Amino acid sequence: MRVLLVSTYELGHQPLHVASPAAALRAAGHEARCLDLSVDPWDYALERWAEAVAFSVPMHTAMRLAVRAARPLRRRRPELPVCLYGLYAAMKSDTVVGAVADRVIAGEYEPGLVGWADEPAGVPSTGVRAPVQLGRHAFVVPARELLPPLERYAHLAVAGEERPVGYVEASHGCVHRCRHCPVPVVYDGRIRIVEEDVLLADIAQLVAMGARHITFGDPDFLNGRRHSLRVVRAMHERFPRLTFDCTAKVEHILENRQLWPELAACGCLFVVSAFESVNDDILERLDKGHVTREAVEALELLRGHGIEVRPSFLPFTPWTTLDDVVELLDFVAENRLIGSVDAVQYAIRLLVPEGSLLLEPAGSLPGLGAYDAELLTYTWRSPDPRVDALQRRIAALAEAGAAAGEPVSTTYLKIRTAALAAAERAGRPLAIPAGSTEGRPRLTEPWFC
């Protein structure tokens, strides 16, 4: 079978989630080619070549873009088998997805994709819905040679230069069940490990392609801390100048405080951590497993070892007040995080896809509206219309700031002014501490899900 694997968005990284299944398909005797719509236009020659097309949907934005790309494909070639695979394949509307795809595969998708490609031509589809697949299987070193070069993707900005970045995952899933997160809907508190030899071989080929920094994109790098530590040690021994970043929950940062000196020595530059809110009641509703004072403790712990934190936030939820937004912005300034937060983070609004744990029990989410099949989320409104208006205003400021290339501190101050005005609070002068805005290690793609 000639299978075209399509990525629409993978946080600005070279898409692992087409390189990995491409290798699995080739190992099973199929032909595979890849297309990344985040950097290249639709390739009609590849469309004509393909006997089946599979779209990677590892996040909400990717799912929306995949549906958008699949619609005209379905009109042009209605006979062509189409599959959606990845984390968000389990969170879909049959009305939308059923019109563009014959199959969806969530969880550990490689065996399912190979099985789909193995089906004889002309066999009727068994239907869009498929069970989540979490069986353990052997991974294959991703087929990176089928993808555009690393130079076309996000770079690490540090020390006045930009360095090519490779993206890998040491594990899939998460042992936690944060209620707003899509991962527990699929993995339900379980993880699956990528074998150390496969992972290190992938890192080696990324280095050969020019990578000078590695992003470990696991939902939480410390879910399988022994495995992760073995990988980091081996990576550092083989490539001592290679740096890396990873993602970890606040509680895992604190629980594993003994690991950070070694991780820092092995090249950890920064950690992405989902702080989400500075309202402890909201953190409890989300089942985040930490409170605000612990986020500060984690921040100080990592900085003590020379590791910066790049927190992610969820400022707008059905429980958010105008004062909550102001307090979050004050928290960022007080903890010298202005230079560590992309402005888009201040505008993030809660997504409630199908299957979200926030929908349990029924009626527990205030302001819940109808399901929007185009946006692939349930709609909701704040009890205070001024909160929704502020979210739109902050989103516009963040977008304009990014388009103009203005310093992050400039956009931050504009957003803070807007939040103070909305809350009808006097704006006291803000002295931004020296060294708190520029020069922090970061990726050049302002990421969001």
N, C-alpha and C positions, 0 to 999 in steps of 0.2 A: 504494500500500500504506500502511495506517495502522500505524506502527511505534511501539511503546512501548519506550523505552530506560530501563533501570533501573540505578541505582547503589546498592550496598549499603554501601560504605565506601571513602573516598578520603582517609584521614589527616586527617579533620576539615575538609577544604577543600571549597568548592563544586566539584562534580565536572566537571572538564574532560573526562573520558573519556565523558561522555554529551553534553556541549555540543558537542564537536567532531563526532562522528558525526551528531548531530541536524542540524547545519548541512549536512553532506555529503548526507544523505538528502533534505533539503528542496531543495537545489540540483539534485538528480536528479529532482525532481518528486514525491517521496513526502511524506506527512504524518508528522510526528514530534512526540511528546510525551515528557516526561521525568518520572521519579519518583526521588527520593532517599530510600531507606529509612533512611538514617542520621539524618534529621531529620523524616521524615513516615511515617505508617503506610501499609500497602498500600491502594491506591485501587481499589476494585472497579468504580467507574464507568470508570476508565481501562482496566481489564482488559476490560470489556465493549466499549469503543470499539476496542481493539486488534485488528488482523488478524495481528500478529506481535509477539513480545516478545524483546528482546535485553538480556542482563545484562552489565554491564561488570565485568571481573575483572582489574584491574591489579595485584593483590597477593593473597597467600595468604588473608588474612582475608576479603577481598572474595569470593574463590572459594568459601570455605566458606559464607558467608552467602548467596551467590547460589544455591548448590545447595539450601540450606535453604528459600529463598523459592520456588524453581522447583518443588519437589515438590508442594505443594498446588495450585499453578497447573496443573500437568500433570494432576492428578486432576480438577480442575474443568473444564478445557478440553483434553482430550487431542488434539483436532484442531488446536490452535493451534501454529504454527511457533515454536520457541524456539531462540535462539542464545546462546552464551557467547563473548564476545570480549575480547581484551586479553592482557597478558603471561602470565597464569597459565592461559589457555585451552590452552596447549601442555603444561601439567603437570597431568594429570588421570588419573583412573581410568575406563576405559570402563564399568566396572560401575556406577559412580555417575553419571557424566555422561551416559552413554547412556540412562539412565532418565529424564532431565529435559530433554535438549536434542537437537535434530536436527542442529545444526551448531556447530562451534567454529572461531574465527578468531583466530589469533595474529599478532603482529607489527604491520605497518602495516594496520590492520583496516578503515579507511574504505572503500576500494574493494571489499573482500570483503563488507562489510555492504550496500553499495549493490547489488552483484550478487545477494546473497541476497534482498533486497527486490524486485529486478527479476524474480525467478523467477515464472512464472505460478502462480496458485493451483491447488492440486490436484496439482502435479508431485511425485512421490515424492522423499523426501529422498535425497540422494546419500551419506548416512552421516555419522556424527558427525565422524570424522577429516577434517582438511583440512590441506594443507601450510602451513607458516609463510609468510606473505606479507611480503616485504621490498622489493617494488618501490617505486620513487620515484613520488610523485604530488603533485599540487597540493593544498594545504590550503585550507580555507574558514574564515573567521572564525567561531569557535564561537558557537552560539546561546545566549548567556547569559540571554537574556530568558525562556527556558523553565524556568529554575531558581529555587529559592528565593533570597531576597536574601542578600547577603554577611553581614549582621548575624547570621544564624543559624549561621554557621560560625566556625572558629578565628580568633582575633584575635592581633595582636602585642601582647604585654605589654612595655612599655618606658616608662621615665621616669614611672612611676606612673599610666599610662593604658593603655587597650586600644584598638587601632586595627584597623579592618577590613582583611582580607588578601585579595588575589587570587592565584590559583594558575595558573601557566602552565608550559609546557615549550618550551625553545628547540630541543631535539633529543630524539630517541629512541635507545635502544640505548647501547652502550658499546664502546670500543676494547679494553677489557681483558676478561680471562676469569677473574675470581676464582671459585674452585671452588664456593663456597657460595652464589653469587648466582644468581638466576633469569634475569637479563638475558642472559648469554652463551648460555644454552640456546636462546634464541630468536634473538638478533642475531648471535651467534658472532663478536664482535669488530668489528661494523659499527655505524655510526650513520646516522641519517636526520635531516636538518635541516628545521625548520619555517621557512618563508620569513619574512624579516625584516618585510616589509610586513604580512603576516597577523598575526604575533606582536605588532607594535606597535599594530595596530588593536585586537587583543584587549586589550592593556594599557590602551589609551585607553578602551574601553568599561567595563573594570573600574574605572578611576578615576572615570568618570561614575557608576558604581553605588556609589561611596563608598570604594573601596580607597585606603588610604594606605601600603600596603606590599605588595610583590610577592614571592612565593616562586617561584623558578625550580626546578621539581621534576625537572629532568633527572637521570638516574642519575649523571652527572658533567658539571657545567656547563663544564668546561674540556676536554672531548673535542673540541669545535669552538671553540677559544678565540677565533679571529678573528671568527667569527660572533657569539659571545656578547659580545665586547667591543664590536662594532658596535651590537648591540641595547642594551647598557647605556648607551653614549654617547648614542644617539638618545633613549632613555627619559629620561635625566637632562636632556638639553637641553629636552625638551618638558615634563617634570614634575620640576623641580629639587628639590622637597621630598619626592618619593617615595623611600622606602627599599626595600631588598630583601635577601633571603638566597638562598643557593645551596648546592649540594652539590658537594664535590670530594674526590678521593682525596688522601691524604697526599703521594704522589709528585708529583701535579699541583700541589699547593700550593707545593711546593719548586721544581719545574721552572719554574714561572711566577711566580717571586718578583717579577719586574719589573712585573707587572700589578697587584699589590695596592694600591700607592699610588693609582692611578687608580680602581680599583674602590671603594676606601674613599671617595674624594672624590665618587664618583657615588652613594653612599648604602648601600654594603654594610655591614650591621650584624653579621651572623654567618654562619658557614659550617658546614654539617653535614658531618662527615667520619667515615668508617667506620674508627675506630681498632681496633675488634673485640676485641683482646686485648693484653696486655703480656707475653705469652710468645712469644718470637721463633720458637720451633719451631712453635707453632700458626699463627702468621702465615704461615710458609713453607708449611705444609700447606694453608692456604686460598689460597695464591698471591696474597697481598695486595699484594705489591710494595713493602712498607716494613717497617722494624723499629721497635722502640719508641723508640729515641733519635731517629729521624726524625719520629715523631709529636710528640715534645716540641719538636723544632726547628720544625715547622710551626706548632705552638701559639704559640711565642714570636714567630715571624715575623708571624703575623696580629695578635697582640696589639700588636706594635710599630707597627702601622698603625691601631690602634683597632678591630680586628675581633675579635669573640669567636668561639670555636669551641664548637659543640655536638656532641661526639663521640657516635657510636653504638657500642655494644658487643655482642659475642657471647660472654658470659661462660661459657656452658655448651656444651661440645662433647664428643665421646667421648674427647678427649685431656686435658680439663681436670682439674686436681687441686684439692683444697681450698686449697692454698697459692696456686694461680693466682688464685682468687677473692679471697683476702685481699690479694694483691699488686695486683690491679686496683683494689680499693677504696683501698689506700694511694696508688696512682698518682693517683687522682682527687683525694684530699686534698692530696697534695704539690704538685700542679700547679694548685691553686685552681680546681678544676672542679666542686665540689659543687653550686654553683648553676646549672651548665650541663648537668647530666645528669638527665633524668627518671628517677625511681626504677624505672620499669618496665624500663629498660635493664639493670639489674643482674640481671634474672630471665630475659632472653632465652635461649631454648634452640634449638639448631641444628635447622632444618627440612630434611628431605631428601625433596623431592617427586620424582615420577617425572621421569626425565631429568636429575636433578642430576648435575653433573660430579663430585661426590664419590663417585658410584657407579662411577667408572672409575679403575683397573681393578677388576673384580669382586673382592670380598673385601678391598678396601683400607680400608674403614671399620669400625673395631672396634665390637663390641657391636651390630651391625646386626640388627634383628628383622624382623618381617613388615610388609607395607604396610598401613596403616590407612586404609581407604577413606572413613571418615567424617572423619578429621582431615586427609586428603589428604597424608600424609607417611609415610615409612618410620619405624618406631619404632627406638629405640636405647637402650641402657642403659650407664651409666658402669661401668667395671671396679670402681669404688669406690661402693657403694650410698650412702655418706654424701654424695657429691656430688649425686646425684639428690634426696636428702632435703633438702639445702640449697637446691637450686633451687626446690623446692616451698615451702620456708619463706620464701625471699626474695620469691617471687611473692605469697604471702599478705600479707607485710608491705607490699609496694608497693601492692597493691590496697587494703588497709585504710588506708594513709596517704593515698592519693588520695581515697578515699571520705570520710575525715574532714577533708580539706582541710588537713592538717598541713604545716608548713614542710618544704621539701625536705631541709634539714639534719637535722631530727628523724628523718625516715624513713631517711636515710643512716646515722645513728648506730645505729639499730635494726638495720639490715641488717649493718653492720660488726660489731656485737656478736654477731649470729647466726653470721656467718662465722668470727669468732675462736673462738667456742665450738665450732663444728663441727670446726675445725682443731686444737682443743685447744691454742690459743696464748693466752698471757696478754695481756689487753687493756690496752695502755698508754694513758694518757690522751691524748686527741686535742684539740689546740688548733686550732680552726677559724679561719683568718685572717680578719680583718675584711674585708668587701666580697667575700668569696668565695662567698657563698651566695644573697644576694638581689639583685634589681635587674638581673640579666643579661637582655638581650633574648631573648625566647622566644615561641613560639606557645603558645596556651592549650590546645591539644590535645596531650596526651602521646602521641606517635606511635609506632607500631610497624607491622611489615609483616603 
